[in-house]
Amino acid sequence: MRQSSVIARRVAAASVSLVVAAGAAACGPEDNDAKSAGGDSTPRKGGTLTVLNSNPQQDFDPARLYTSGGGNVPSLVFRTLTTRNRENGEAGAEVVPDLATDTGRPNKDATVWTYTLKEGLKYEDGTAITSADIKYGIERSFAPELSGGAPYLRDWLVGAADYQGPYKDKKGLTAIETPDERTIVFHLNKPEGEFPYLATQTQFTPVPKGKDTGTKYEEHPVSSGPYKVVKNENDGERLTLERNTHWSASTDAERKAYPDKIDVRSGLDSSVINQRLSASQGADAAAVTTDTNLGPAELAKVTGDKELAARVGTGHFGYTNYIAFNPKIKPFDNVKVRQAISYAIDRSSVVNAAGGSALAEPATTFLPNQKSFGYTAYDHFPAGAAGASAKAKELLKEAGYGNGLTVTLTHSNAKDFETSPEIATAIQDALKKAGITVKLQGLEENDYSDKIHNVKTEPGFFLAHWGADWPSGGPFLAPIFDGRQIVKDGANFNTGLLDDKSVNAEIDAINKLTDLDTAAARWGALDKKIGEQALTVPLFHPVYKRLYGEDVKNIVISDWTGVLDISQVAVK
């Protein structure tokens, strides 16, 4: 997942959009076991599930969505070649077949991937889903008027860099072949062992060419999933979904589709959402949220109420909040200065500023502490719980700053408990103990995003965060540390401007691997190696705490999204 304006599209926790929305809370209730959360009643079909969200489900067109694993609400309507495994915790970080019979068959060097569609797949009108529909769905995602989706296909597919979509170029992409109605073949520019993860993105949703209405398609996209859109008001602010009677559970092992109807209501204030879920009156008893966390005061209140505490879902999403350095700017060009700051950090105070241990876990690695990322424990600059100020002073002296140092920390003024004033102040206080005076530069969110993602204006010392487009080390490390991904005239995310040939070569080598467990171990080792350069200071990984209504059953929260999966929920 990209950050700032880009991450907003895909994160929903992401969504993950994507999809990812991070949040905060103070101390909280004991973590629920998601397997037993929601009671022990057998889930049954029927009823209406209400979704109460802050952010509208805008651009409800598979070409325009930036989602991970197919998204949450979108994956009720859009099926893709592969999808996320709909299970709790670690098992939910696996990629599994969806429309396809398997997760893909690569050639020897992973530059060609072949998929076969399951038999009996149908749209909401009863017509058959074909491989040509998936090819067309991908091609239309290249149309400038339908932009917004993940950029990988343009980079990965042979000859796709300048393709403008089927409205302007009717020849289509020769990199995608459909030799018959159930077979689709992808030809890539370079080895990509993680192509099965990419195939979970909504751009791989089949779109029947004869039903394509361009920019109006979002109003009534043709469903390949268990629900169809019957109403889309105010660009996703109010979505009404009802059963797609031509969807067959025999072709879909992932989506349970218990409710008869899904009513998505967005544009609500977060405090209102949590109040309504807490009260669980009327339709709100069968309601959930996919983008709103409990705040500190709300979580404290929940802690003292056993009934409410039992209705809190806890999840983890692959996401890291960190300090970024620009080593082209003094004094951060001196590695000992970067190391000193790493030692001086008081992670306990940072975690408290992020809402407390219920919603933030201290981090010493850039990769999140989940198996799918290849998490490898390390702490190159052990600061302990409260910061190692003596060690930091020693390093500053070696760097030529024995009398102290004054620096400016750039942060956002947004109240997001991630890159906001609370976190910046905690860092300011910790570094003061090490003889480092920190001046704070707070910027409005758009100005902050523009400044830190532009090579020409990037400050030397600032707060940042990153979330994964899928649960692997690849989309986590490559955008931040691959020198070939430094963007000089656009949005740049390689904040340390690292262009290390050995790092770039290892990224290429891991990308060739189709054994994802082997690849994960290599990503973890690479994270440890890069960490020695002190180009970032990992601070914390967020934890999501979200209420759900008292009539909601069958709670499933995977490590892929970190939030309740509404494809599994029952309300009756």
C-alpha positions in Angstrom: 0.0 0.0 0.0 1.3 3.4 -0.8 1.1 6.2 1.8 -0.7 9.4 2.3 -3.0 10.3 -0.6 -2.1 7.0 -2.3 -2.5 4.9 0.8 -5.9 6.4 1.4 -7.1 4.8 -1.9 -6.1 1.4 -1.1 -6.0 1.2 2.6 -8.9 0.1 4.0 -7.8 -1.4 6.5 -6.7 -0.9 4.7 -8.6 -0.4 1.8 -7.4 -1.4 2.1 -10.3 2.1 -0.1 -7.6 -0.8 0.6 -8.5 -0.7 2.6 -6.3 0.5 5.6 -7.3 2.9 8.2 -5.1 3.1 11.2 -6.3 4.3 14.5 -5.7 4.7 18.2 -6.8 3.8 21.6 -5.6 3.9 25.2 -5.6 0.8 27.3 -8.2 -1.7 26.2 -10.0 -4.9 26.9 -8.4 -8.3 26.7 -8.0 -9.3 23.0 -10.9 -11.4 21.8 -10.3 -14.8 20.3 -11.8 -14.1 16.9 -12.8 -17.7 16.5 -15.2 -17.5 19.4 -16.1 -13.8 19.1 -19.7 -13.1 18.4 -21.0 -16.0 20.5 -21.2 -19.7 19.8 -24.5 -19.6 17.8 -24.4 -21.4 14.5 -24.4 -18.8 11.7 -27.5 -18.8 9.6 -28.5 -17.3 6.3 -30.8 -14.3 6.2 -31.2 -10.8 7.5 -29.6 -7.5 6.6 -26.1 -6.5 7.6 -25.5 -2.8 8.0 -22.0 -1.3 7.5 -21.3 2.0 9.2 -18.3 3.7 7.8 -16.5 7.1 7.8 -15.2 6.9 4.2 -17.6 6.4 1.2 -16.9 3.4 -1.0 -16.0 5.8 -3.9 -15.2 4.7 -7.4 -17.0 1.4 -7.1 -15.4 0.2 -10.4 -12.9 -2.7 -10.3 -10.6 -0.8 -12.6 -10.4 2.2 -10.2 -10.1 0.5 -6.8 -6.8 0.1 -5.0 -7.5 -2.8 -2.7 -5.5 -5.6 -1.1 -6.9 -9.1 -1.4 -10.0 -7.8 -3.3 -11.0 -5.4 -0.6 -13.8 -5.9 1.9 -17.0 -4.5 0.5 -15.7 -4.8 -3.1 -15.0 -8.5 -2.8 -18.7 -9.1 -2.1 -19.4 -8.1 -5.8 -16.0 -8.6 -7.5 -14.4 -12.0 -7.7 -10.8 -12.2 -9.0 -8.4 -14.9 -10.2 -7.1 -15.3 -6.6 -8.1 -13.9 -3.3 -7.1 -13.9 0.4 -7.8 -16.9 2.6 -10.8 -16.0 4.8 -9.5 -17.4 8.1 -8.4 -15.9 11.4 -4.9 -14.6 12.0 -1.8 -16.0 10.3 -3.7 -18.5 8.1 -5.6 -15.5 6.6 -2.4 -14.1 5.1 -2.3 -16.9 2.5 -3.3 -16.4 -1.1 -5.9 -18.9 -2.5 -7.8 -19.6 -5.7 -11.0 -17.6 -6.4 -12.2 -17.7 -10.0 -9.2 -19.8 -11.0 -8.6 -23.5 -10.2 -5.3 -22.7 -8.5 -3.0 -19.8 -7.6 -1.3 -19.9 -11.0 1.2 -22.0 -12.9 4.5 -20.2 -13.6 7.1 -21.2 -16.2 10.6 -21.9 -15.1 11.7 -18.3 -14.5 8.3 -17.0 -13.4 7.9 -14.6 -16.4 4.8 -16.4 -17.7 1.8 -17.3 -15.5 -1.1 -19.4 -16.7 -4.5 -19.7 -15.0 -7.5 -21.9 -15.7 -11.0 -20.7 -14.7 -13.4 -23.0 -12.7 -16.3 -24.4 -14.5 -19.8 -23.0 -14.1 -18.8 -19.4 -13.3 -21.7 -16.9 -14.0 -22.5 -13.2 -13.8 -25.6 -11.8 -12.1 -27.5 -12.1 -15.4 -26.7 -15.8 -15.7 -24.2 -15.4 -18.6 -20.9 -17.3 -18.4 -17.7 -15.7 -17.2 -14.8 -16.2 -19.7 -11.1 -15.6 -19.7 -11.7 -12.9 -22.4 -13.7 -11.0 -19.8 -10.8 -11.0 -17.3 -8.5 -9.8 -20.1 -10.9 -7.0 -20.9 -11.3 -6.0 -17.3 -7.6 -5.6 -17.0 -7.3 -3.7 -20.2 -9.9 -1.1 -19.2 -8.0 -0.4 -16.0 -5.3 1.2 -18.2 -7.8 3.8 -19.5 -6.8 7.2 -18.1 -10.5 8.0 -17.2 -10.5 4.8 -15.0 -7.2 5.4 -13.2 -6.7 4.8 -9.5 -5.9 1.1 -9.3 -2.6 -0.5 -8.4 0.3 0.4 -10.8 1.9 -3.1 -11.0 0.3 -4.3 -14.2 1.7 -1.3 -16.2 5.1 -2.1 -14.9 5.0 -5.9 -15.0 3.2 -6.8 -18.3 5.2 -6.9 -21.5 4.5 -3.8 -23.7 2.1 -2.3 -21.2 4.0 0.8 -20.2 2.3 3.1 -22.7 -1.0 1.3 -23.2 -4.0 3.6 -23.0 -6.8 1.1 -22.6 -9.4 -0.4 -25.0 -11.3 2.8 -25.6 -8.3 4.3 -27.4 -6.4 1.1 -28.4 -8.8 -1.6 -29.4 -5.9 -4.1 -30.2 -5.6 -4.8 -26.5 -2.6 -6.1 -24.6 -0.6 -8.8 -26.4 0.9 -9.7 -23.1 -2.4 -11.3 -22.1 -3.5 -14.4 -24.1 -6.8 -16.2 -23.9 -6.3 -19.4 -26.0 -9.8 -20.6 -24.9 -12.7 -19.5 -22.7 -11.2 -20.9 -19.5 -7.5 -20.2 -20.0 -5.6 -16.9 -19.5 -1.8 -16.4 -19.8 0.2 -13.5 -18.7 3.7 -12.5 -20.1 5.8 -10.4 -17.8 8.8 -8.2 -18.3 10.8 -9.9 -15.5 10.4 -12.7 -13.0 7.6 -12.1 -10.5 7.1 -15.0 -8.0 4.4 -13.0 -6.2 2.1 -12.7 -9.2 -0.6 -14.7 -7.3 -0.8 -11.9 -4.8 -1.2 -9.3 -7.5 -4.1 -11.4 -9.0 -6.1 -10.6 -5.9 -6.4 -7.0 -7.0 -9.8 -5.9 -8.3 -8.3 -5.2 -11.7 -8.5 -9.0 -12.3 -12.3 -8.9 -12.0 -14.1 -10.0 -15.2 -16.0 -7.3 -17.0 -18.3 -8.2 -19.9 -17.3 -5.9 -22.8 -20.9 -5.5 -23.9 -22.0 -4.2 -20.5 -19.1 -1.8 -20.0 -20.5 1.8 -19.6 -17.1 3.5 -19.0 -17.1 5.9 -16.2 -20.7 5.1 -15.4 -19.9 1.4 -14.8 -19.5 2.1 -11.1 -23.2 2.8 -10.8 -24.0 -0.8 -11.7 -21.0 -3.0 -12.2 -21.9 -6.5 -13.3 -21.5 -8.8 -10.3 -19.4 -12.0 -10.3 -19.6 -12.4 -6.5 -22.4 -13.4 -4.1 -24.0 -9.9 -4.1 -25.0 -7.4 -6.7 -25.4 -3.6 -6.6 -29.0 -2.5 -6.6 -28.3 1.1 -5.5 -25.3 3.4 -5.4 -26.0 6.9 -4.1 -23.6 9.9 -3.9 -20.6 8.0 -5.2 -20.6 5.2 -2.7 -21.9 7.0 0.3 -24.9 4.7 0.3 -24.5 1.2 -1.3 -27.3 -1.4 -1.2 -26.3 -4.9 -2.1 -28.6 -7.9 -2.6 -28.0 -11.5 -3.4 -26.7 -12.5 -6.8 -28.9 -15.6 -7.5 -26.5 -16.9 -10.1 -23.5 -17.0 -7.7 -22.8 -20.6 -6.6 -21.1 -21.5 -3.4 -19.8 -24.6 -5.1 -17.4 -22.4 -7.1 -16.5 -20.1 -4.1 -14.9 -21.7 -1.1 -14.1 -18.3 0.5 -17.2 -16.2 0.8 -20.0 -17.4 3.2 -22.6 -14.8 2.1 -24.9 -15.3 5.0 -27.0 -12.1 5.0 -29.7 -11.5 2.3 -28.8 -7.8 2.1 -25.9 -5.5 2.8 -26.6 -1.9 3.5 -23.5 0.3 3.4 -23.9 3.8 5.0 -20.8 6.1 4.9 -19.9 9.7 5.5 -20.5 9.2 9.3 -18.4 10.7 12.1 -16.3 8.1 13.8 -17.7 8.9 17.2 -21.2 8.5 15.9 -20.3 5.1 14.4 -18.9 3.8 17.7 -21.8 5.2 19.7 -24.3 3.5 17.4 -22.4 0.2 17.5 -22.2 0.4 21.3 -25.9 1.1 21.7 -26.9 -1.6 19.1 -30.4 -0.3 18.7 -32.7 -1.5 15.9 -30.7 -2.2 12.7 -27.5 -1.2 14.4 -27.6 -4.5 16.4 -26.7 -6.2 13.1 -24.0 -3.6 12.1 -20.2 -3.5 11.7 -17.6 -1.0 10.6 -14.7 -1.7 8.2 -12.8 1.6 8.7 -13.4 3.1 12.2 -11.3 2.3 15.3 -12.2 2.9 18.9 -10.5 6.1 20.2 -8.7 6.4 23.5 -11.7 7.6 25.5 -14.1 5.1 23.9 -11.8 2.2 24.5 -11.4 3.1 28.1 -15.2 3.1 28.5 -15.4 -0.2 26.7 -12.9 -1.7 29.1 -15.3 -1.3 32.1 -18.2 -3.0 30.3 -18.0 -6.8 29.9 -20.8 -6.8 27.3 -19.1 -4.2 25.1 -15.6 -5.7 25.6 -16.9 -9.0 24.2 -17.9 -7.1 21.0 -14.5 -5.7 20.2 -12.6 -7.3 17.3 -8.8 -7.2 17.4 -6.7 -7.4 14.3 -3.2 -6.8 12.9 -2.4 -5.4 9.5 1.0 -5.3 7.9 1.9 -1.7 8.6 4.8 0.2 10.2 5.1 3.7 11.6 8.7 5.0 11.5 11.1 7.9 11.5 12.6 8.6 8.0 16.0 10.2 7.4 17.2 11.9 4.2 20.9 11.2 4.2 21.6 13.8 1.6 20.9 16.5 4.2 23.2 17.3 7.1 23.6 16.1 9.8 21.7 13.0 8.7 24.4 12.2 6.2 26.4 11.0 9.2 25.4 7.5 10.0 26.4 8.0 13.7 23.9 10.8 14.0 21.2 8.4 12.6 22.4 5.7 15.0 22.3 8.1 17.9 18.7 9.0 17.3 17.9 5.3 16.9 19.3 4.7 20.4 17.6 7.7 22.0 14.1 6.8 21.0 11.7 6.1 23.9 9.3 3.6 22.3 7.2 3.4 25.5 6.3 7.1 25.2 5.7 6.8 21.5 3.3 3.8 22.0 1.5 5.8 24.7 1.2 8.8 22.3 -0.2 6.4 19.7 -3.0 5.4 22.1 -1.4 2.8 24.3 -0.3 -0.8 24.1 -3.9 -1.9 23.1 -3.5 -0.1 19.8 0.3 0.0 19.1 3.1 -2.5 19.4 6.7 -1.3 19.6 8.8 -2.0 16.5 12.5 -2.5 16.0 12.2 -4.1 12.6 10.9 -2.4 9.4 8.9 -5.5 8.4 5.8 -6.2 10.5 6.0 -9.0 13.0 4.1 -11.5 11.0 5.3 -14.7 9.4 4.0 -13.9 5.9 6.3 -10.9 5.7 9.3 -13.0 6.6 9.6 -11.3 10.0 13.1 -11.7 11.4 13.7 -10.3 14.8 16.5 -7.8 15.2 17.4 -4.7 17.2 20.5 -3.1 15.8 20.3 -0.1 18.1 18.8 -1.4 21.4 17.1 1.6 23.1 15.4 -0.5 25.8 11.9 0.7 26.9 12.9 4.3 27.7 15.8 5.1 25.3 19.5 4.7 25.7 20.5 8.3 26.0 24.0 7.7 27.2 24.8 5.6 24.2 23.2 8.2 22.0 25.4 11.0 23.5 28.5 8.8 23.0 27.7 8.5 19.3 27.0 12.2 18.9 30.4 13.0 20.3 32.0 10.6 17.9 30.1 12.4 15.1 31.4 15.7 16.2 28.4 16.9 18.1 29.7 16.6 21.7 27.9 19.8 22.7 24.6 18.6 21.4 22.6 19.0 18.2 19.5 20.9 17.0 17.3 19.3 14.3 13.8 19.8 12.8 11.3 17.0 12.8 8.5 17.4 10.1 5.2 15.8 10.9 1.5 16.0 9.9 -1.0 18.0 11.9 -3.7 15.4 11.1 -5.0 13.7 14.3 -4.1 10.2 13.1 -2.0 9.1 16.0 0.7 8.0 13.5 2.5 11.0 12.0 0.7 13.6 14.2 1.8 16.0 16.9 1.4 13.5 19.7 4.1 11.2 18.2 6.4 14.1 17.3 6.2 15.5 20.8 7.1 12.1 22.3 10.2 11.9 20.1 11.1 15.5 20.9 11.0 14.7 24.7 13.1 11.5 24.3 15.8 13.1 22.1 16.2 16.0 24.6 17.6 13.5 27.1 20.3 12.7 24.6 21.3 16.3 24.1 19.3 16.7 20.8 17.0 19.7 20.6 14.1 18.9 18.3 12.1 21.7 16.6 8.8 20.6 15.3 7.5 21.5 11.9 3.8 20.6 11.7 2.1 20.7 8.2 -1.4 20.3 7.0 -1.9 16.8 5.6 -1.7 17.7 1.9 1.3 19.9 2.4 3.0 17.2 4.5 2.4 14.6 1.9 3.6 16.7 -1.0 6.8 17.7 0.9 7.9 14.3 2.1 7.2 12.5 -1.2 9.1 14.9 -3.4 12.8 14.3 -3.8 13.4 18.1 -4.2 11.6 19.1 -1.0 12.1 16.0 1.2 13.2 17.1 4.7 16.1 15.5 6.6 14.0 14.1 9.5 10.3 13.3 9.4 7.6 10.9 10.4 6.3 8.3 7.9 4.4 5.1 7.6 4.0 2.2 5.2 1.4 -0.5 4.6 1.7 -3.6 2.3 -0.3 -4.1 -0.9 -0.3 -7.8 0.1 1.2 -9.7 3.0 4.8 -10.2 1.8 8.1 -8.5 2.2 8.2 -7.5 -1.5 5.7 -4.6 -1.6 7.0 -3.6 1.8 10.7 -3.3 1.2 11.1 -2.7 -2.6 9.2 0.7 -2.8 11.2 2.0 0.2 14.7 0.6 -0.5 15.0 -0.3 -4.2 17.2 2.4 -5.8 15.4 1.9 -9.1 12.2 3.0 -7.6 13.5 6.4 -6.7 11.1 8.9 -8.5 12.7 12.2 -9.2 9.8 13.9 -10.8 6.8 12.4 -9.0 5.7 10.7 -5.8 8.8 9.1 -4.3 8.7 6.6 -1.4 12.4 5.6 -1.2 12.8 8.2 1.5 16.4 7.2 2.3 17.3 7.5 -1.4 19.0 4.2 -1.1 20.5 2.8 -4.3 22.6 -0.1 -3.2 23.4 -2.6 -6.0 23.5 -5.5 -3.6 20.1 -4.6 -2.2 18.7 -4.2 -5.7 20.1 -7.5 -6.8 18.7 -9.4 -3.8 15.3 -7.9 -4.5 15.5 -9.2 -8.1 16.6 -12.6 -6.8 13.8 -13.0 -4.3 11.2 -11.9 -7.0 12.2 -14.9 -9.0 11.1 -17.3 -6.2 7.7 -19.0 -6.5 8.1 -20.7 -3.2 6.6 -18.0 -1.0 7.9 -19.4 2.3 11.5 -19.4 0.9 11.0 -15.9 -0.4 9.7 -14.7 3.0 12.8 -15.9 4.8 14.9 -14.0 2.3 12.8 -10.8 2.7 13.4 -11.0 6.5 17.2 -11.4 6.0 17.2 -8.4 3.7 15.3 -6.3 6.2 17.9 -7.1 8.8 20.7 -6.2 6.4 19.2 -2.8 5.4 18.4 -2.0 9.0 22.1 -1.8 9.8 22.3 1.5 7.7 19.9 3.3 10.1 17.9 4.9 7.3 14.7 4.6 9.3 13.8 4.2 12.9 10.9 1.7 13.2 8.5 3.0 16.0 5.4 0.8 16.2 3.0 -1.4 14.4 -0.7 -0.5 14.8 -3.4 -2.8 16.3 -7.0 -2.4 15.2 -9.8 -2.4 17.8 -13.3 -2.2 16.3 -16.8 -2.7 17.8 -19.5 -4.7 16.1 -23.3 -5.0 16.8 -24.6 -7.4 19.4 -26.4 -9.6 16.7 -23.3 -10.0 14.6 -21.9 -13.6 14.5 -19.0 -15.5 12.9 -16.3 -12.9 13.3 -13.2 -13.6 11.2 -10.2 -11.3 11.3 -7.2 -12.2 9.2 -3.6 -10.9 9.2 -4.1 -9.9 5.6 -6.5 -7.0 6.4 -6.6 -6.8 10.2 -10.3 -6.0 10.2 -13.5 -8.0 10.3 -14.2 -9.8 7.1 -17.8 -9.0 6.1 -17.9 -11.9 3.7 -18.0 -14.2 6.7 -20.5 -12.4 8.9 -23.9 -13.7 9.9 -26.6 -11.6 11.5 -29.3 -14.1 12.3 
